[in-house]
Amino acid sequence: MTDISQKTWKYLHGPDDLAHLSFKTGGVPRSFTAIQYTATERDEIDLQDDGIAIIDNDQMSVVLDGHLKNNPDAQASFMSDLRKMSWAHFRTMALKHPRYRGSQTDFHRDTPNKGVLVNQIQRGVMHAPSDEADLRSPSMVLAHASSECPYSFPRMTRSEALQDLLSHDCLKGEDGRWRLSWALPSRSDHPYFKPSASDLDDPWQKHCEAHPELFDLAAQSLLERYFSGGVTTWPESDDGRYAFCSGGLSNPDVICLESIDGAEIDFASRGEFGALLDALPDTALRDIWKLQQVTDHNLAPEVVRNRITAELEPIRNEVLSPQDPDLMVQADL
């Protein structure tokens, strides 16, 4: 029986049905992986779709697939010969293939681009250095140990920070560019707006049920500083550095990181994101990771629920303790 226990993107294959190919560049080698797959899986498994796929580990994209379809003997021979290919042979083969995707700019040159280490590590074809230094600044180390700091800044090497950022949620904007993103909890996640049967006689719960817009107003108040340049990290002395944008009409409850110090943080693909981060100096990479840690905490569901509760507290006090009939009318508006 054919082994399809492993899955790389949509390609199903056995654990040994892989071959890695690299080319010297004078820096990080250029890296590719060939997969001899016997099925693909999108919504369901297609056992009739087989062949060889070549993955660009640096751009994290498919170079081509369907190579030598329905010819397992030729596929096995190709996998054996692959490691012997020169750069000229490899790129020429790809350029002439009918299922070449056409995104590798260096395939039109005699020498390959330098590889992207962070993307190769994420693809599992390279390992992070074992002796990397702690990326954190001294103030972040002290903040992590302090009970006064609400944020967590655990020991983090450059490679670990890169992987942390690359695995974070991202959203594709209406301009076609991807950005780091954070989703707010929905109204139904807040106990005020999803009361239990025992709460139905509670005047405040009834008021919230009748006025769901209260949640939206509180959420807008919470997000205002993200859109006005008022976001800070720790110790809250860096406001004005970070710009955020909305997820757009189709994602109004999502915010995205737009820029830091005026430099855009957006990308066309995960591979481009890895290359963008890998090119940053340690201090710039640390700033993005620190901002991610702080924003993850500040927009965590429980923290957001507590802050929305606090925003609604004055209104709740008015509803539960009206001073006169006119105030009761105002509270019900």
Backbone torsions as a table, in degrees:
resi	resn	phi	psi	omega
1	MET	NA	137.4	-178.6
2	THR	-68.4	136.5	-179.4
3	ASP	-87.3	115.0	174.7
4	ILE	-124.2	38.1	-175.7
5	SER	-75.6	-15.5	-178.7
6	GLN	-108.9	147.9	178.0
7	LYS	-133.0	123.6	172.2
8	THR	-116.5	107.1	-172.1
9	TRP	56.2	-121.2	-178.8
10	LYS	-92.8	-2.4	-171.8
11	TYR	-92.0	126.0	178.9
12	LEU	-101.7	133.0	-173.3
13	HIS	-160.2	172.7	174.7
14	GLY	-85.9	166.1	-176.7
15	PRO	-64.7	-22.5	-178.1
16	ASP	-102.8	7.0	-176.5
17	ASP	-90.9	40.8	-178.2
18	LEU	-130.1	148.2	172.5
19	ALA	-140.0	130.6	-179.9
20	HIS	-100.8	141.8	-177.6
21	LEU	-132.1	129.9	178.7
22	SER	-135.0	154.5	-178.6
23	PHE	-130.0	134.5	-178.8
24	LYS	-66.3	142.8	-178.3
25	THR	-132.2	-6.2	-171.8
26	GLY	89.9	-5.4	175.9
27	GLY	-141.5	-133.9	175.0
28	VAL	-66.8	126.9	-178.8
29	PRO	-60.4	149.6	173.8
30	ARG	-74.9	135.1	-168.4
31	SER	-129.6	136.8	176.5
32	PHE	-138.0	156.4	174.3
33	THR	-129.6	130.3	173.2
34	ALA	-99.5	134.6	-179.6
35	ILE	-119.7	121.5	172.6
36	GLN	-90.6	99.1	-173.6
37	TYR	-104.2	149.7	-178.7
38	THR	-113.8	-0.7	176.1
39	ALA	-165.0	164.8	173.3
40	THR	-128.1	157.8	179.7
41	GLU	-137.2	119.0	169.3
42	ARG	-111.9	-96.9	174.3
43	ASP	-81.2	-26.9	177.8
44	GLU	-148.1	164.7	-177.7
45	ILE	-78.3	130.9	176.5
46	ASP	-111.3	102.1	-178.1
47	LEU	-78.6	-4.8	178.7
48	GLN	-93.7	-6.5	-176.9
49	ASP	-101.9	103.1	-179.0
50	ASP	-131.8	178.1	178.7
51	GLY	141.5	-160.3	176.6
52	ILE	-119.7	130.9	174.0
53	ALA	-111.4	142.5	175.7
54	ILE	-114.7	123.8	-178.2
55	ILE	-104.4	133.0	173.7
56	ASP	-86.1	106.8	-177.2
57	ASN	-71.4	-20.8	179.8
58	ASP	-83.5	-39.6	178.0
59	GLN	-94.8	-5.3	-179.0
60	MET	51.4	54.2	-177.6
61	SER	-144.1	164.4	177.2
62	VAL	-85.1	126.2	175.1
63	VAL	-78.6	-49.6	178.6
64	LEU	-162.6	163.4	172.2
65	ASP	-149.7	179.9	-178.2
66	GLY	70.7	14.0	-179.2
67	HIS	-70.5	131.5	178.9
68	LEU	56.8	42.4	179.4
69	LYS	-58.6	138.5	177.9
70	ASN	61.7	27.6	-179.9
71	ASN	-139.0	73.1	-174.0
72	PRO	-60.6	-33.8	179.4
73	ASP	-66.0	-43.9	178.5
74	ALA	-66.9	-35.7	177.4
75	GLN	-61.3	-45.8	-179.5
76	ALA	-62.1	-40.1	179.3
77	SER	-65.7	-40.9	179.8
78	PHE	-63.2	-41.8	-179.6
79	MET	-63.0	-34.7	178.6
80	SER	-70.6	-37.0	-176.0
81	ASP	-83.4	-15.2	-170.9
82	LEU	-58.4	-43.6	-174.9
83	ARG	-66.5	-16.5	-179.7
84	LYS	-87.7	-7.2	-174.1
85	MET	-69.2	138.1	170.6
86	SER	-80.8	167.2	176.9
87	TRP	-59.0	-43.0	-179.2
88	ALA	-61.8	-44.8	-179.9
89	HIS	-64.5	-45.1	-175.8
90	PHE	-64.7	-48.9	-176.3
91	ARG	-68.9	-35.4	178.3
92	THR	-65.5	-43.1	176.9
93	MET	-57.9	-44.8	-178.1
94	ALA	-67.0	-45.4	-177.6
95	LEU	-61.6	-30.7	-178.1
96	LYS	-87.6	-8.9	-174.7
97	HIS	-75.1	136.2	-178.3
98	PRO	-64.1	-19.8	-179.5
99	ARG	-109.7	23.5	174.7
100	TYR	-69.0	132.0	-175.6
101	ARG	-78.8	-24.8	172.3
102	GLY	83.5	26.1	-175.6
103	SER	-108.9	-0.9	-177.1
104	GLN	-93.1	104.1	-176.8
105	THR	-66.5	-32.5	-176.8
106	ASP	-76.4	-7.8	176.0
107	PHE	-67.4	-11.7	178.7
108	HIS	-101.6	11.9	179.7
109	ARG	-126.5	162.2	-176.6
110	ASP	-76.4	-18.9	179.4
111	THR	-126.2	144.6	-178.4
112	PRO	-79.2	157.3	171.7
113	ASN	-67.0	159.9	172.8
114	LYS	-67.5	147.1	179.8
115	GLY	-73.0	167.0	178.8
116	VAL	-112.3	103.4	-172.1
117	LEU	-57.9	-44.1	-176.1
118	VAL	-61.8	-37.6	178.8
119	ASN	-71.4	-34.9	177.3
120	GLN	-67.2	-37.0	177.0
121	ILE	-65.4	-43.1	179.7
122	GLN	-64.9	-34.0	178.1
123	ARG	-76.0	-12.5	177.2
124	GLY	85.5	14.0	179.9
125	VAL	-98.7	-8.3	174.7
126	MET	-136.9	158.2	177.8
127	HIS	-113.6	145.6	177.3
128	ALA	-66.7	146.3	176.1
129	PRO	-56.9	140.8	-175.7
130	SER	-83.8	-11.4	-175.3
131	ASP	-112.8	27.3	-178.5
132	GLU	-67.4	145.8	179.6
133	ALA	-81.7	162.8	176.0
134	ASP	-68.9	127.2	-177.3
135	LEU	-76.8	-21.6	-172.5
136	ARG	-66.1	150.4	172.2
137	SER	-78.7	161.9	177.0
138	PRO	-56.3	-36.7	-179.7
139	SER	-68.0	-32.1	177.6
140	MET	-70.5	-36.9	177.1
141	VAL	-62.5	-45.4	179.1
142	LEU	-65.7	-40.4	-180.0
143	ALA	-62.7	-40.3	-179.1
144	HIS	-62.9	-32.7	-178.6
145	ALA	-87.0	-9.6	-174.6
146	SER	-90.3	135.7	176.7
147	SER	-72.5	-14.8	-179.8
148	GLU	-82.4	-16.8	-179.2
149	CYS	-92.1	123.1	-178.3
150	PRO	-79.0	-6.8	-173.9
151	TYR	-102.8	158.1	179.7
152	SER	-109.3	124.1	176.1
153	PHE	-126.5	71.4	-178.3
154	PRO	-67.3	162.7	178.9
155	ARG	-50.9	132.5	-173.1
156	MET	-144.8	121.2	174.8
157	THR	-85.2	169.6	178.9
158	ARG	-59.8	-46.0	-178.6
159	SER	-63.0	-39.7	179.8
160	GLU	-67.1	-39.9	178.0
161	ALA	-63.9	-40.7	177.7
162	LEU	-60.6	-45.7	179.8
163	GLN	-65.5	-37.8	179.1
164	ASP	-61.9	-45.1	180.0
165	LEU	-69.0	-40.7	-178.0
166	LEU	-66.9	-24.1	-179.0
167	SER	-93.2	-0.1	-178.1
168	HIS	-74.7	156.2	176.4
169	ASP	-60.2	140.7	176.1
170	CYS	-134.8	156.5	179.8
171	LEU	-131.8	138.3	176.1
172	LYS	-87.5	119.2	-177.0
173	GLY	-79.0	175.0	-179.6
174	GLU	-67.4	-15.8	176.2
175	ASP	-88.4	3.3	178.7
176	GLY	84.8	1.5	-179.1
177	ARG	-100.3	145.2	178.6
178	TRP	-93.1	148.4	177.7
179	ARG	-145.2	153.9	171.5
180	LEU	-58.3	138.8	-173.5
181	SER	-138.7	158.9	177.4
182	TRP	-138.6	131.8	179.9
183	ALA	-102.6	134.2	175.6
184	LEU	-79.8	148.4	173.1
185	PRO	-61.0	150.9	179.6
186	SER	-81.9	168.1	179.4
187	ARG	-57.6	-38.5	-176.9
188	SER	-68.2	-12.8	177.9
189	ASP	-82.0	-11.3	-178.2
190	HIS	-95.3	130.9	-175.3
191	PRO	-60.9	-26.1	178.4
192	TYR	-64.1	-31.0	-172.9
193	PHE	-108.1	10.4	174.8
194	LYS	-143.0	65.7	-173.5
195	PRO	-71.9	152.0	172.7
196	SER	-81.2	169.4	-178.7
197	ALA	-58.3	-34.5	-178.4
198	SER	-71.3	-13.3	-178.2
199	ASP	-92.8	-7.6	-169.2
200	LEU	-65.1	-22.8	178.1
201	ASP	-89.4	-3.3	179.3
202	ASP	-76.4	122.5	-177.5
203	PRO	-56.7	-38.4	-179.3
204	TRP	-68.2	-42.1	178.2
205	GLN	-62.8	-41.3	178.5
206	LYS	-64.1	-38.9	178.4
207	HIS	-62.8	-44.4	179.3
208	CYS	-64.7	-39.8	177.2
209	GLU	-60.9	-37.7	-178.4
210	ALA	-79.4	-20.0	-176.5
211	HIS	-129.9	69.5	-179.2
212	PRO	-63.2	-19.3	-179.7
213	GLU	-66.1	-16.0	177.4
214	LEU	-60.2	-38.5	178.8
215	PHE	-63.3	-45.5	-177.6
216	ASP	-63.0	-39.9	179.3
217	LEU	-66.2	-40.4	178.1
218	ALA	-66.0	-40.1	179.1
219	ALA	-65.1	-40.8	177.7
220	GLN	-61.7	-39.9	178.2
221	SER	-63.1	-39.6	179.4
222	LEU	-65.1	-37.7	-175.1
223	LEU	-86.2	-9.8	-173.7
224	GLU	-54.7	-40.8	-177.2
225	ARG	-69.0	-23.3	177.9
226	TYR	-70.3	-30.0	-177.6
227	PHE	-98.5	-1.0	-178.4
228	SER	-117.1	10.7	178.9
229	GLY	78.2	16.3	-176.5
230	GLY	-94.7	8.8	-179.4
231	VAL	-74.8	137.1	175.0
232	THR	-129.9	166.2	173.7
233	THR	-106.6	-112.6	178.4
234	TRP	-142.5	129.9	12.3
235	PRO	-97.4	47.0	173.3
236	GLU	64.3	40.4	179.5
237	SER	-120.0	14.3	-174.0
238	ASP	-123.3	28.6	179.4
239	ASP	-64.8	151.0	-178.9
240	GLY	93.8	-10.0	-177.4
241	ARG	-84.8	-25.4	-167.2
242	TYR	-114.9	130.4	178.2
243	ALA	-115.8	132.5	178.3
244	PHE	-119.2	158.7	176.1
245	CYS	-135.5	163.0	179.4
246	SER	-76.0	158.1	175.3
247	GLY	-73.9	-1.3	178.0
248	GLY	94.7	179.3	-176.6
249	LEU	-60.9	-33.3	-178.3
250	SER	-83.4	-13.8	179.2
251	ASN	-137.8	61.9	-175.1
252	PRO	-67.6	-18.5	-179.4
253	ASP	-95.5	16.5	-179.6
254	VAL	-121.0	138.2	172.1
255	ILE	-116.7	152.7	-176.5
256	CYS	-130.7	144.6	174.0
257	LEU	-74.2	122.8	-177.2
258	GLU	-97.3	-46.2	-177.3
259	SER	-160.9	160.8	171.7
260	ILE	-127.8	125.5	-177.0
261	ASP	53.3	34.6	178.3
262	GLY	83.8	-8.3	179.6
263	ALA	-88.1	121.9	-178.0
264	GLU	-63.7	137.1	175.9
265	ILE	-117.0	77.0	178.3
266	ASP	-141.4	166.5	-171.7
267	PHE	-160.3	156.8	-177.8
268	ALA	-89.2	-20.5	-177.3
269	SER	-157.9	167.0	176.7
270	ARG	-61.8	-36.4	178.0
271	GLY	-62.7	-41.2	178.3
272	GLU	-67.9	-34.9	177.3
273	PHE	-63.0	-44.5	177.9
274	GLY	-60.3	-43.0	179.7
275	ALA	-65.4	-39.5	178.4
276	LEU	-60.6	-48.5	-179.0
277	LEU	-67.5	-39.2	-176.5
278	ASP	-64.7	-26.8	-178.3
279	ALA	-83.8	-9.4	-177.6
280	LEU	-76.9	144.1	171.7
281	PRO	-68.7	165.1	-175.9
282	ASP	-55.9	-41.5	-176.0
283	THR	-64.9	-40.4	179.9
284	ALA	-69.7	-41.0	177.8
285	LEU	-63.4	-40.7	178.9
286	ARG	-61.7	-38.5	-179.8
287	ASP	-63.3	-42.3	-179.6
288	ILE	-67.6	-43.3	-179.5
289	TRP	-64.8	-40.9	178.2
290	LYS	-62.4	-44.3	178.3
291	LEU	-61.7	-40.0	177.8
292	GLN	-61.5	-46.3	-179.4
293	GLN	-58.7	-45.1	-178.0
294	VAL	-67.6	-44.4	-177.9
295	THR	-69.4	-37.3	175.0
296	ASP	-56.5	-42.3	179.6
297	HIS	-69.1	-48.8	-174.6
298	ASN	-66.5	-26.7	-179.1
299	LEU	-108.6	15.3	173.7
300	ALA	-64.1	144.9	-175.3
301	PRO	-50.8	-46.0	-176.6
302	GLU	-67.0	-39.2	179.4
303	VAL	-66.2	-43.0	179.2
304	VAL	-63.8	-43.2	178.6
305	ARG	-59.0	-43.6	179.9
306	ASN	-64.8	-38.0	-178.8
307	ARG	-72.0	-36.0	177.0
308	ILE	-68.1	-38.6	175.1
309	THR	-58.7	-44.0	179.1
310	ALA	-64.7	-38.4	177.9
311	GLU	-62.3	-35.1	-176.2
312	LEU	-86.9	-8.1	-174.6
313	GLU	-57.8	-44.8	178.5
314	PRO	-59.6	-40.1	178.9
315	ILE	-67.0	-40.4	179.2
316	ARG	-60.9	-41.9	179.5
317	ASN	-62.6	-37.0	178.6
318	GLU	-68.2	-40.5	-178.8
319	VAL	-66.7	-40.4	-175.5
320	LEU	-85.2	-21.0	-177.3
321	SER	-135.3	62.5	-179.9
322	PRO	-65.8	142.4	-179.0
323	GLN	-87.6	-27.1	179.6
324	ASP	-157.7	168.6	-177.5
325	PRO	-59.3	-37.1	179.5
326	ASP	-61.9	-38.6	179.4
327	LEU	-66.1	-38.6	176.8
328	MET	-60.2	-40.3	178.7
329	VAL	-64.7	-43.5	-179.7
330	GLN	-62.5	-38.8	-178.1
331	ALA	-66.7	-27.0	-178.2
332	ASP	-86.3	-5.2	-179.4
333	LEU	-76.7	NA	NA
